[in-house]
Amino acid sequence: MMATYIAIDLGLKRIGLALSAGAGIVTPLPAVERRNRDQAARDVKKVLDEYEATTVVVGIPMGSTTEDEMRRRVAHFMNLVDFKGEIAYQDESHSSQEAEALMKGEIRYKRDGRIDSLSAKIILERYLITL
């Protein structure tokens, strides 16, 4: 069975998502608007099920003072999602700034989740390089 990776950029307002279905090509997916934790977990679970994800790669700020706290928050959120596959962590440092730089000139900055999902794409690309 081919590995399917979904990256998550976990934010307080939106959750960016990106997909790689084994070929190394990473595609941003529509972000999940976060109204509350339970709704966000259900919506993320739907995406993981739809694409039959085998591994979830979650971006966290590694080496920062908040790394341990973020790992706890991510673990709690993934428990709500009830994902049975592998969960991997990838350094997300500066991924949002990279995503914003990629979008400059293309479209005006909107808070519609595209930046969040581009950040997830960058996180997943970083992870796949390490495999």
Summary of the structure (lengths in Angstrom):
residues: 131
radius of gyration: 13.7
end to end distance: 16.9
largest distance: 40.2
contacts: 403
relative contact order: 0.24
helix: 41%
strand: 24%
